Amino acid sequence: MALFLGIHTLKENMGGGWSGYKKACEELGCKALHSYYNTEKGVGYCITEASSLDKAREAHEKAEVPFDDIFEV
């Protein structure tokens, strides 16, 4: 498993949010480890453990959490 960093522009409606994202990760065999928010800058970050970049992207899409970018760290 690898670690992936998701970068998000914060919007009023972030879909299912962190709880929905954690559930989507569980269903896809990933693990949502942590999220960080900087509301002053309007940016959010999340760390996900997944088998591939595609799985991390799929979890975001399943939870309806939009992202600017996701990359392996």
mmCIF file of the N, C-alpha and C atoms, coordinates in Angstrom:
data_MODEL
# 
_entry.id   MODEL 
# 
loop_
_atom_site.group_PDB 
_atom_site.id 
_atom_site.type_symbol 
_atom_site.label_atom_id 
_atom_site.label_alt_id 
_atom_site.label_comp_id 
_atom_site.label_asym_id 
_atom_site.label_entity_id 
_atom_site.label_seq_id 
_atom_site.pdbx_PDB_ins_code 
_atom_site.Cartn_x 
_atom_site.Cartn_y 
_atom_site.Cartn_z 
_atom_site.occupancy 
_atom_site.B_iso_or_equiv 
_atom_site.pdbx_formal_charge 
_atom_site.auth_seq_id 
_atom_site.auth_comp_id 
_atom_site.auth_asym_id 
_atom_site.auth_atom_id 
_atom_site.pdbx_PDB_model_num 
ATOM 1   N N  . MET A 1 1  ? 0.844   -1.179 0.000  1.00 0.00 ? 1  MET A N  1 
ATOM 2   C CA . MET A 1 1  ? 0.000   0.000  0.000  1.00 0.00 ? 1  MET A CA 1 
ATOM 3   C C  . MET A 1 1  ? 0.890   1.243  0.000  1.00 0.00 ? 1  MET A C  1 
ATOM 4   N N  . ALA A 1 2  ? 0.433   2.250  -0.687 1.00 0.00 ? 2  ALA A N  1 
ATOM 5   C CA . ALA A 1 2  ? 1.161   3.515  -0.793 1.00 0.00 ? 2  ALA A CA 1 
ATOM 6   C C  . ALA A 1 2  ? 0.327   4.623  -0.162 1.00 0.00 ? 2  ALA A C  1 
ATOM 7   N N  . LEU A 1 3  ? 0.964   5.766  0.094  1.00 0.00 ? 3  LEU A N  1 
ATOM 8   C CA . LEU A 1 3  ? 0.264   6.934  0.625  1.00 0.00 ? 3  LEU A CA 1 
ATOM 9   C C  . LEU A 1 3  ? 0.019   7.932  -0.492 1.00 0.00 ? 3  LEU A C  1 
ATOM 10  N N  . PHE A 1 4  ? -1.163  8.541  -0.461 1.00 0.00 ? 4  PHE A N  1 
ATOM 11  C CA . PHE A 1 4  ? -1.555  9.529  -1.462 1.00 0.00 ? 4  PHE A CA 1 
ATOM 12  C C  . PHE A 1 4  ? -2.040  10.788 -0.762 1.00 0.00 ? 4  PHE A C  1 
ATOM 13  N N  . LEU A 1 5  ? -1.692  11.926 -1.336 1.00 0.00 ? 5  LEU A N  1 
ATOM 14  C CA . LEU A 1 5  ? -2.117  13.222 -0.827 1.00 0.00 ? 5  LEU A CA 1 
ATOM 15  C C  . LEU A 1 5  ? -3.165  13.787 -1.777 1.00 0.00 ? 5  LEU A C  1 
ATOM 16  N N  . GLY A 1 6  ? -4.330  14.089 -1.236 1.00 0.00 ? 6  GLY A N  1 
ATOM 17  C CA . GLY A 1 6  ? -5.384  14.730 -2.015 1.00 0.00 ? 6  GLY A CA 1 
ATOM 18  C C  . GLY A 1 6  ? -5.414  16.214 -1.688 1.00 0.00 ? 6  GLY A C  1 
ATOM 19  N N  . ILE A 1 7  ? -5.540  17.037 -2.710 1.00 0.00 ? 7  ILE A N  1 
ATOM 20  C CA . ILE A 1 7  ? -5.629  18.486 -2.542 1.00 0.00 ? 7  ILE A CA 1 
ATOM 21  C C  . ILE A 1 7  ? -7.007  18.929 -3.002 1.00 0.00 ? 7  ILE A C  1 
ATOM 22  N N  . HIS A 1 8  ? -7.666  19.709 -2.156 1.00 0.00 ? 8  HIS A N  1 
ATOM 23  C CA . HIS A 1 8  ? -9.054  20.101 -2.403 1.00 0.00 ? 8  HIS A CA 1 
ATOM 24  C C  . HIS A 1 8  ? -9.237  21.600 -2.231 1.00 0.00 ? 8  HIS A C  1 
ATOM 25  N N  . THR A 1 9  ? -9.892  22.238 -3.184 1.00 0.00 ? 9  THR A N  1 
ATOM 26  C CA . THR A 1 9  ? -10.361 23.603 -2.987 1.00 0.00 ? 9  THR A CA 1 
ATOM 27  C C  . THR A 1 9  ? -11.658 23.482 -2.208 1.00 0.00 ? 9  THR A C  1 
ATOM 28  N N  . LEU A 1 10 ? -11.705 24.105 -1.042 1.00 0.00 ? 10 LEU A N  1 
ATOM 29  C CA . LEU A 1 10 ? -12.886 23.979 -0.192 1.00 0.00 ? 10 LEU A CA 1 
ATOM 30  C C  . LEU A 1 10 ? -14.059 24.734 -0.794 1.00 0.00 ? 10 LEU A C  1 
ATOM 31  N N  . LYS A 1 11 ? -15.167 24.042 -0.842 1.00 0.00 ? 11 LYS A N  1 
ATOM 32  C CA . LYS A 1 11 ? -16.414 24.629 -1.334 1.00 0.00 ? 11 LYS A CA 1 
ATOM 33  C C  . LYS A 1 11 ? -17.462 24.398 -0.262 1.00 0.00 ? 11 LYS A C  1 
ATOM 34  N N  . GLU A 1 12 ? -18.561 25.082 -0.390 1.00 0.00 ? 12 GLU A N  1 
ATOM 35  C CA . GLU A 1 12 ? -19.613 24.907 0.613  1.00 0.00 ? 12 GLU A CA 1 
ATOM 36  C C  . GLU A 1 12 ? -20.128 23.480 0.637  1.00 0.00 ? 12 GLU A C  1 
ATOM 37  N N  . ASN A 1 13 ? -20.257 22.843 -0.524 1.00 0.00 ? 13 ASN A N  1 
ATOM 38  C CA . ASN A 1 13 ? -20.749 21.471 -0.563 1.00 0.00 ? 13 ASN A CA 1 
ATOM 39  C C  . ASN A 1 13 ? -19.617 20.557 -0.998 1.00 0.00 ? 13 ASN A C  1 
ATOM 40  N N  . MET A 1 14 ? -19.056 19.838 -0.035 1.00 0.00 ? 14 MET A N  1 
ATOM 41  C CA . MET A 1 14 ? -17.964 18.916 -0.329 1.00 0.00 ? 14 MET A CA 1 
ATOM 42  C C  . MET A 1 14 ? -18.490 17.481 -0.420 1.00 0.00 ? 14 MET A C  1 
ATOM 43  N N  . GLY A 1 15 ? -19.715 17.328 -0.889 1.00 0.00 ? 15 GLY A N  1 
ATOM 44  C CA . GLY A 1 15 ? -20.275 15.989 -1.011 1.00 0.00 ? 15 GLY A CA 1 
ATOM 45  C C  . GLY A 1 15 ? -20.477 15.375 0.360  1.00 0.00 ? 15 GLY A C  1 
ATOM 46  N N  . GLY A 1 16 ? -20.085 14.120 0.496  1.00 0.00 ? 16 GLY A N  1 
ATOM 47  C CA . GLY A 1 16 ? -20.252 13.409 1.764  1.00 0.00 ? 16 GLY A CA 1 
ATOM 48  C C  . GLY A 1 16 ? -19.246 13.799 2.819  1.00 0.00 ? 16 GLY A C  1 
ATOM 49  N N  . GLY A 1 17 ? -18.282 14.627 2.448  1.00 0.00 ? 17 GLY A N  1 
ATOM 50  C CA . GLY A 1 17 ? -17.287 15.066 3.413  1.00 0.00 ? 17 GLY A CA 1 
ATOM 51  C C  . GLY A 1 17 ? -16.390 13.941 3.892  1.00 0.00 ? 17 GLY A C  1 
ATOM 52  N N  . TRP A 1 18 ? -15.722 14.175 5.004  1.00 0.00 ? 18 TRP A N  1 
ATOM 53  C CA . TRP A 1 18 ? -14.733 13.240 5.522  1.00 0.00 ? 18 TRP A CA 1 
ATOM 54  C C  . TRP A 1 18 ? -15.359 11.908 5.920  1.00 0.00 ? 18 TRP A C  1 
ATOM 55  N N  . SER A 1 19 ? -16.503 11.924 6.576  1.00 0.00 ? 19 SER A N  1 
ATOM 56  C CA . SER A 1 19 ? -17.124 10.664 7.001  1.00 0.00 ? 19 SER A CA 1 
ATOM 57  C C  . SER A 1 19 ? -17.544 9.832  5.794  1.00 0.00 ? 19 SER A C  1 
ATOM 58  N N  . GLY A 1 20 ? -18.077 10.479 4.776  1.00 0.00 ? 20 GLY A N  1 
ATOM 59  C CA . GLY A 1 20 ? -18.446 9.756  3.560  1.00 0.00 ? 20 GLY A CA 1 
ATOM 60  C C  . GLY A 1 20 ? -17.227 9.216  2.831  1.00 0.00 ? 20 GLY A C  1 
ATOM 61  N N  . TYR A 1 21 ? -16.143 9.982  2.875  1.00 0.00 ? 21 TYR A N  1 
ATOM 62  C CA . TYR A 1 21 ? -14.911 9.541  2.236  1.00 0.00 ? 21 TYR A CA 1 
ATOM 63  C C  . TYR A 1 21 ? -14.318 8.326  2.959  1.00 0.00 ? 21 TYR A C  1 
ATOM 64  N N  . LYS A 1 22 ? -14.336 8.348  4.294  1.00 0.00 ? 22 LYS A N  1 
ATOM 65  C CA . LYS A 1 22 ? -13.833 7.196  5.049  1.00 0.00 ? 22 LYS A CA 1 
ATOM 66  C C  . LYS A 1 22 ? -14.630 5.938  4.721  1.00 0.00 ? 22 LYS A C  1 
ATOM 67  N N  . LYS A 1 23 ? -15.930 6.073  4.605  1.00 0.00 ? 23 LYS A N  1 
ATOM 68  C CA . LYS A 1 23 ? -16.783 4.924  4.273  1.00 0.00 ? 23 LYS A CA 1 
ATOM 69  C C  . LYS A 1 23 ? -16.458 4.405  2.873  1.00 0.00 ? 23 LYS A C  1 
ATOM 70  N N  . ALA A 1 24 ? -16.298 5.309  1.908  1.00 0.00 ? 24 ALA A N  1 
ATOM 71  C CA . ALA A 1 24 ? -15.961 4.906  0.537  1.00 0.00 ? 24 ALA A CA 1 
ATOM 72  C C  . ALA A 1 24 ? -14.614 4.198  0.509  1.00 0.00 ? 24 ALA A C  1 
ATOM 73  N N  . CYS A 1 25 ? -13.668 4.690  1.285  1.00 0.00 ? 25 CYS A N  1 
ATOM 74  C CA . CYS A 1 25 ? -12.352 4.045  1.342  1.00 0.00 ? 25 CYS A CA 1 
ATOM 75  C C  . CYS A 1 25 ? -12.470 2.618  1.865  1.00 0.00 ? 25 CYS A C  1 
ATOM 76  N N  . GLU A 1 26 ? -13.208 2.440  2.932  1.00 0.00 ? 26 GLU A N  1 
ATOM 77  C CA . GLU A 1 26 ? -13.400 1.098  3.499  1.00 0.00 ? 26 GLU A CA 1 
ATOM 78  C C  . GLU A 1 26 ? -13.986 0.150  2.462  1.00 0.00 ? 26 GLU A C  1 
ATOM 79  N N  . GLU A 1 27 ? -14.979 0.614  1.729  1.00 0.00 ? 27 GLU A N  1 
ATOM 80  C CA . GLU A 1 27 ? -15.639 -0.223 0.722  1.00 0.00 ? 27 GLU A CA 1 
ATOM 81  C C  . GLU A 1 27 ? -14.701 -0.607 -0.419 1.00 0.00 ? 27 GLU A C  1 
ATOM 82  N N  . LEU A 1 28 ? -13.684 0.231  -0.675 1.00 0.00 ? 28 LEU A N  1 
ATOM 83  C CA . LEU A 1 28 ? -12.767 -0.014 -1.791 1.00 0.00 ? 28 LEU A CA 1 
ATOM 84  C C  . LEU A 1 28 ? -11.417 -0.586 -1.349 1.00 0.00 ? 28 LEU A C  1 
ATOM 85  N N  . GLY A 1 29 ? -11.281 -0.893 -0.068 1.00 0.00 ? 29 GLY A N  1 
ATOM 86  C CA . GLY A 1 29 ? -10.040 -1.474 0.424  1.00 0.00 ? 29 GLY A CA 1 
ATOM 87  C C  . GLY A 1 29 ? -8.935  -0.462 0.655  1.00 0.00 ? 29 GLY A C  1 
ATOM 88  N N  . CYS A 1 30 ? -9.299  0.813  0.810  1.00 0.00 ? 30 CYS A N  1 
ATOM 89  C CA . CYS A 1 30 ? -8.339  1.880  1.099  1.00 0.00 ? 30 CYS A CA 1 
ATOM 90  C C  . CYS A 1 30 ? -8.519  2.279  2.556  1.00 0.00 ? 30 CYS A C  1 
ATOM 91  N N  . LYS A 1 31 ? -7.640  3.161  3.028  1.00 0.00 ? 31 LYS A N  1 
ATOM 92  C CA . LYS A 1 31 ? -7.769  3.665  4.388  1.00 0.00 ? 31 LYS A CA 1 
ATOM 93  C C  . LYS A 1 31 ? -7.550  5.168  4.399  1.00 0.00 ? 31 LYS A C  1 
ATOM 94  N N  . ALA A 1 32 ? -8.583  5.893  4.796  1.00 0.00 ? 32 ALA A N  1 
ATOM 95  C CA . ALA A 1 32 ? -8.486  7.352  4.938  1.00 0.00 ? 32 ALA A CA 1 
ATOM 96  C C  . ALA A 1 32 ? -7.800  7.621  6.271  1.00 0.00 ? 32 ALA A C  1 
ATOM 97  N N  . LEU A 1 33 ? -6.591  8.177  6.231  1.00 0.00 ? 33 LEU A N  1 
ATOM 98  C CA . LEU A 1 33 ? -5.797  8.332  7.443  1.00 0.00 ? 33 LEU A CA 1 
ATOM 99  C C  . LEU A 1 33 ? -6.019  9.648  8.165  1.00 0.00 ? 33 LEU A C  1 
ATOM 100 N N  . HIS A 1 34 ? -6.038  10.760 7.427  1.00 0.00 ? 34 HIS A N  1 
ATOM 101 C CA . HIS A 1 34 ? -6.159  12.057 8.093  1.00 0.00 ? 34 HIS A CA 1 
ATOM 102 C C  . HIS A 1 34 ? -6.562  13.135 7.098  1.00 0.00 ? 34 HIS A C  1 
ATOM 103 N N  . SER A 1 35 ? -7.201  14.162 7.612  1.00 0.00 ? 35 SER A N  1 
ATOM 104 C CA . SER A 1 35 ? -7.520  15.320 6.772  1.00 0.00 ? 35 SER A CA 1 
ATOM 105 C C  . SER A 1 35 ? -7.067  16.585 7.492  1.00 0.00 ? 35 SER A C  1 
ATOM 106 N N  . TYR A 1 36 ? -6.690  17.565 6.707  1.00 0.00 ? 36 TYR A N  1 
ATOM 107 C CA . TYR A 1 36 ? -6.231  18.856 7.209  1.00 0.00 ? 36 TYR A CA 1 
ATOM 108 C C  . TYR A 1 36 ? -6.959  19.943 6.426  1.00 0.00 ? 36 TYR A C  1 
ATOM 109 N N  . TYR A 1 37 ? -7.355  21.009 7.120  1.00 0.00 ? 37 TYR A N  1 
ATOM 110 C CA . TYR A 1 37 ? -8.067  22.089 6.464  1.00 0.00 ? 37 TYR A CA 1 
ATOM 111 C C  . TYR A 1 37 ? -7.440  23.424 6.814  1.00 0.00 ? 37 TYR A C  1 
ATOM 112 N N  . ASN A 1 38 ? -7.325  24.273 5.826  1.00 0.00 ? 38 ASN A N  1 
ATOM 113 C CA . ASN A 1 38 ? -6.908  25.654 6.039  1.00 0.00 ? 38 ASN A CA 1 
ATOM 114 C C  . ASN A 1 38 ? -8.041  26.506 5.478  1.00 0.00 ? 38 ASN A C  1 
ATOM 115 N N  . THR A 1 39 ? -8.998  26.825 6.334  1.00 0.00 ? 39 THR A N  1 
ATOM 116 C CA . THR A 1 39 ? -10.175 27.564 5.879  1.00 0.00 ? 39 THR A CA 1 
ATOM 117 C C  . THR A 1 39 ? -9.819  28.987 5.458  1.00 0.00 ? 39 THR A C  1 
ATOM 118 N N  . GLU A 1 40 ? -8.751  29.533 6.033  1.00 0.00 ? 40 GLU A N  1 
ATOM 119 C CA . GLU A 1 40 ? -8.315  30.874 5.653  1.00 0.00 ? 40 GLU A CA 1 
ATOM 120 C C  . GLU A 1 40 ? -7.887  30.909 4.180  1.00 0.00 ? 40 GLU A C  1 
ATOM 121 N N  . LYS A 1 41 ? -7.207  29.862 3.736  1.00 0.00 ? 41 LYS A N  1 
ATOM 122 C CA . LYS A 1 41 ? -6.759  29.772 2.344  1.00 0.00 ? 41 LYS A CA 1 
ATOM 123 C C  . LYS A 1 41 ? -7.750  29.025 1.463  1.00 0.00 ? 41 LYS A C  1 
ATOM 124 N N  . GLY A 1 42 ? -8.752  28.378 2.077  1.00 0.00 ? 42 GLY A N  1 
ATOM 125 C CA . GLY A 1 42 ? -9.755  27.651 1.304  1.00 0.00 ? 42 GLY A CA 1 
ATOM 126 C C  . GLY A 1 42 ? -9.238  26.372 0.681  1.00 0.00 ? 42 GLY A C  1 
ATOM 127 N N  . VAL A 1 43 ? -8.339  25.687 1.409  1.00 0.00 ? 43 VAL A N  1 
ATOM 128 C CA . VAL A 1 43 ? -7.734  24.470 0.887  1.00 0.00 ? 43 VAL A CA 1 
ATOM 129 C C  . VAL A 1 43 ? -7.844  23.361 1.928  1.00 0.00 ? 43 VAL A C  1 
ATOM 130 N N  . GLY A 1 44 ? -8.093  22.141 1.445  1.00 0.00 ? 44 GLY A N  1 
ATOM 131 C CA . GLY A 1 44 ? -8.093  20.966 2.299  1.00 0.00 ? 44 GLY A CA 1 
ATOM 132 C C  . GLY A 1 44 ? -7.137  19.925 1.733  1.00 0.00 ? 44 GLY A C  1 
ATOM 133 N N  . TYR A 1 45 ? -6.605  19.113 2.625  1.00 0.00 ? 45 TYR A N  1 
ATOM 134 C CA . TYR A 1 45 ? -5.680  18.049 2.233  1.00 0.00 ? 45 TYR A CA 1 
ATOM 135 C C  . TYR A 1 45 ? -6.109  16.764 2.924  1.00 0.00 ? 45 TYR A C  1 
ATOM 136 N N  . CYS A 1 46 ? -5.923  15.645 2.263  1.00 0.00 ? 46 CYS A N  1 
ATOM 137 C CA . CYS A 1 46 ? -6.199  14.375 2.915  1.00 0.00 ? 46 CYS A CA 1 
ATOM 138 C C  . CYS A 1 46 ? -5.084  13.391 2.585  1.00 0.00 ? 46 CYS A C  1 
ATOM 139 N N  . ILE A 1 47 ? -4.847  12.492 3.533  1.00 0.00 ? 47 ILE A N  1 
ATOM 140 C CA . ILE A 1 47 ? -3.862  11.432 3.349  1.00 0.00 ? 47 ILE A CA 1 
ATOM 141 C C  . ILE A 1 47 ? -4.627  10.119 3.304  1.00 0.00 ? 47 ILE A C  1 
ATOM 142 N N  . THR A 1 48 ? -4.366  9.342  2.259  1.00 0.00 ? 48 THR A N  1 
ATOM 143 C CA . THR A 1 48 ? -5.054  8.071  2.050  1.00 0.00 ? 48 THR A CA 1 
ATOM 144 C C  . THR A 1 48 ? -4.037  6.983  1.773  1.00 0.00 ? 48 THR A C  1 
ATOM 145 N N  . GLU A 1 49 ? -4.247  5.824  2.375  1.00 0.00 ? 49 GLU A N  1 
ATOM 146 C CA . GLU A 1 49 ? -3.446  4.648  2.072  1.00 0.00 ? 49 GLU A CA 1 
ATOM 147 C C  . GLU A 1 49 ? -4.250  3.811  1.082  1.00 0.00 ? 49 GLU A C  1 
ATOM 148 N N  . ALA A 1 50 ? -3.653  3.529  -0.064 1.00 0.00 ? 50 ALA A N  1 
ATOM 149 C CA . ALA A 1 50 ? -4.363  2.795  -1.111 1.00 0.00 ? 50 ALA A CA 1 
ATOM 150 C C  . ALA A 1 50 ? -3.374  1.976  -1.930 1.00 0.00 ? 50 ALA A C  1 
ATOM 151 N N  . SER A 1 51 ? -3.903  1.013  -2.652 1.00 0.00 ? 51 SER A N  1 
ATOM 152 C CA . SER A 1 51 ? -3.048  0.155  -3.482 1.00 0.00 ? 51 SER A CA 1 
ATOM 153 C C  . SER A 1 51 ? -2.594  0.847  -4.759 1.00 0.00 ? 51 SER A C  1 
ATOM 154 N N  . SER A 1 52 ? -3.324  1.911  -5.152 1.00 0.00 ? 52 SER A N  1 
ATOM 155 C CA . SER A 1 52 ? -2.956  2.617  -6.383 1.00 0.00 ? 52 SER A CA 1 
ATOM 156 C C  . SER A 1 52 ? -3.582  4.007  -6.400 1.00 0.00 ? 52 SER A C  1 
ATOM 157 N N  . LEU A 1 53 ? -3.052  4.833  -7.269 1.00 0.00 ? 53 LEU A N  1 
ATOM 158 C CA . LEU A 1 53 ? -3.621  6.160  -7.479 1.00 0.00 ? 53 LEU A CA 1 
ATOM 159 C C  . LEU A 1 53 ? -5.067  6.050  -7.947 1.00 0.00 ? 53 LEU A C  1 
ATOM 160 N N  . ASP A 1 54 ? -5.337  5.092  -8.819 1.00 0.00 ? 54 ASP A N  1 
ATOM 161 C CA . ASP A 1 54 ? -6.705  4.912  -9.318 1.00 0.00 ? 54 ASP A CA 1 
ATOM 162 C C  . ASP A 1 54 ? -7.681  4.612  -8.187 1.00 0.00 ? 54 ASP A C  1 
ATOM 163 N N  . LYS A 1 55 ? -7.262  3.802  -7.202 1.00 0.00 ? 55 LYS A N  1 
ATOM 164 C CA . LYS A 1 55 ? -8.142  3.489  -6.065 1.00 0.00 ? 55 LYS A CA 1 
ATOM 165 C C  . LYS A 1 55 ? -8.405  4.732  -5.212 1.00 0.00 ? 55 LYS A C  1 
ATOM 166 N N  . ALA A 1 56 ? -7.375  5.552  -5.013 1.00 0.00 ? 56 ALA A N  1 
ATOM 167 C CA . ALA A 1 56 ? -7.563  6.781  -4.241 1.00 0.00 ? 56 ALA A CA 1 
ATOM 168 C C  . ALA A 1 56 ? -8.524  7.720  -4.971 1.00 0.00 ? 56 ALA A C  1 
ATOM 169 N N  . ARG A 1 57 ? -8.373  7.833  -6.276 1.00 0.00 ? 57 ARG A N  1 
ATOM 170 C CA . ARG A 1 57 ? -9.288  8.664  -7.066 1.00 0.00 ? 57 ARG A CA 1 
ATOM 171 C C  . ARG A 1 57 ? -10.714 8.105  -7.017 1.00 0.00 ? 57 ARG A C  1 
ATOM 172 N N  . GLU A 1 58 ? -10.830 6.791  -7.146 1.00 0.00 ? 58 GLU A N  1 
ATOM 173 C CA . GLU A 1 58 ? -12.145 6.141  -7.128 1.00 0.00 ? 58 GLU A CA 1 
ATOM 174 C C  . GLU A 1 58 ? -12.860 6.393  -5.798 1.00 0.00 ? 58 GLU A C  1 
ATOM 175 N N  . ALA A 1 59 ? -12.130 6.366  -4.692 1.00 0.00 ? 59 ALA A N  1 
ATOM 176 C CA . ALA A 1 59 ? -12.738 6.616  -3.382 1.00 0.00 ? 59 ALA A CA 1 
ATOM 177 C C  . ALA A 1 59 ? -13.281 8.040  -3.297 1.00 0.00 ? 59 ALA A C  1 
ATOM 178 N N  . HIS A 1 60 ? -12.527 9.009  -3.807 1.00 0.00 ? 60 HIS A N  1 
ATOM 179 C CA . HIS A 1 60 ? -13.007 10.395 -3.815 1.00 0.00 ? 60 HIS A CA 1 
ATOM 180 C C  . HIS A 1 60 ? -14.277 10.521 -4.663 1.00 0.00 ? 60 HIS A C  1 
ATOM 181 N N  . GLU A 1 61 ? -14.262 9.908  -5.826 1.00 0.00 ? 61 GLU A N  1 
ATOM 182 C CA . GLU A 1 61 ? -15.419 9.988  -6.712 1.00 0.00 ? 61 GLU A CA 1 
ATOM 183 C C  . GLU A 1 61 ? -16.633 9.306  -6.097 1.00 0.00 ? 61 GLU A C  1 
ATOM 184 N N  . LYS A 1 62 ? -16.419 8.138  -5.475 1.00 0.00 ? 62 LYS A N  1 
ATOM 185 C CA . LYS A 1 62 ? -17.527 7.410  -4.846 1.00 0.00 ? 62 LYS A CA 1 
ATOM 186 C C  . LYS A 1 62 ? -18.167 8.238  -3.732 1.00 0.00 ? 62 LYS A C  1 
ATOM 187 N N  . ALA A 1 63 ? -17.339 8.965  -2.973 1.00 0.00 ? 63 ALA A N  1 
ATOM 188 C CA . ALA A 1 63 ? -17.846 9.798  -1.876 1.00 0.00 ? 63 ALA A CA 1 
ATOM 189 C C  . ALA A 1 63 ? -18.321 11.169 -2.349 1.00 0.00 ? 63 ALA A C  1 
ATOM 190 N N  . GLU A 1 64 ? -18.172 11.440 -3.655 1.00 0.00 ? 64 GLU A N  1 
ATOM 191 C CA . GLU A 1 64 ? -18.541 12.725 -4.241 1.00 0.00 ? 64 GLU A CA 1 
ATOM 192 C C  . GLU A 1 64 ? -17.770 13.882 -3.583 1.00 0.00 ? 64 GLU A C  1 
ATOM 193 N N  . VAL A 1 65 ? -16.490 13.638 -3.341 1.00 0.00 ? 65 VAL A N  1 
ATOM 194 C CA . VAL A 1 65 ? -15.607 14.659 -2.789 1.00 0.00 ? 65 VAL A CA 1 
ATOM 195 C C  . VAL A 1 65 ? -14.702 15.141 -3.921 1.00 0.00 ? 65 VAL A C  1 
ATOM 196 N N  . PRO A 1 66 ? -14.944 16.341 -4.431 1.00 0.00 ? 66 PRO A N  1 
ATOM 197 C CA . PRO A 1 66 ? -14.131 16.849 -5.539 1.00 0.00 ? 66 PRO A CA 1 
ATOM 198 C C  . PRO A 1 66 ? -12.693 17.121 -5.092 1.00 0.00 ? 66 PRO A C  1 
ATOM 199 N N  . PHE A 1 67 ? -11.765 16.948 -6.016 1.00 0.00 ? 67 PHE A N  1 
ATOM 200 C CA . PHE A 1 67 ? -10.357 17.180 -5.708 1.00 0.00 ? 67 PHE A CA 1 
ATOM 201 C C  . PHE A 1 67 ? -9.698  17.924 -6.850 1.00 0.00 ? 67 PHE A C  1 
ATOM 202 N N  . ASP A 1 68 ? -8.650  18.674 -6.518 1.00 0.00 ? 68 ASP A N  1 
ATOM 203 C CA . ASP A 1 68 ? -7.859  19.373 -7.526 1.00 0.00 ? 68 ASP A CA 1 
ATOM 204 C C  . ASP A 1 68 ? -6.789  18.449 -8.072 1.00 0.00 ? 68 ASP A C  1 
ATOM 205 N N  . ASP A 1 69 ? -6.191  17.663 -7.169 1.00 0.00 ? 69 ASP A N  1 
ATOM 206 C CA . ASP A 1 69 ? -5.133  16.746 -7.564 1.00 0.00 ? 69 ASP A CA 1 
ATOM 207 C C  . ASP A 1 69 ? -4.954  15.702 -6.483 1.00 0.00 ? 69 ASP A C  1 
ATOM 208 N N  . ILE A 1 70 ? -4.444  14.553 -6.874 1.00 0.00 ? 70 ILE A N  1 
ATOM 209 C CA . ILE A 1 70 ? -4.059  13.493 -5.950 1.00 0.00 ? 70 ILE A CA 1 
ATOM 210 C C  . ILE A 1 70 ? -2.746  12.944 -6.463 1.00 0.00 ? 70 ILE A C  1 
ATOM 211 N N  . PHE A 1 71 ? -1.777  12.797 -5.569 1.00 0.00 ? 71 PHE A N  1 
ATOM 212 C CA . PHE A 1 71 ? -0.512  12.219 -6.015 1.00 0.00 ? 71 PHE A CA 1 
ATOM 213 C C  . PHE A 1 71 ? 0.107   11.386 -4.898 1.00 0.00 ? 71 PHE A C  1 
ATOM 214 N N  . GLU A 1 72 ? 0.982   10.456 -5.291 1.00 0.00 ? 72 GLU A N  1 
ATOM 215 C CA . GLU A 1 72 ? 1.656   9.586  -4.333 1.00 0.00 ? 72 GLU A CA 1 
ATOM 216 C C  . GLU A 1 72 ? 2.737   10.371 -3.602 1.00 0.00 ? 72 GLU A C  1 
ATOM 217 N N  . VAL A 1 73 ? 2.843   10.119 -2.294 1.00 0.00 ? 73 VAL A N  1 
ATOM 218 C CA . VAL A 1 73 ? 3.884   10.767 -1.485 1.00 0.00 ? 73 VAL A CA 1 
ATOM 219 C C  . VAL A 1 73 ? 4.784   9.728  -0.854 1.00 0.00 ? 73 VAL A C  1 
# 
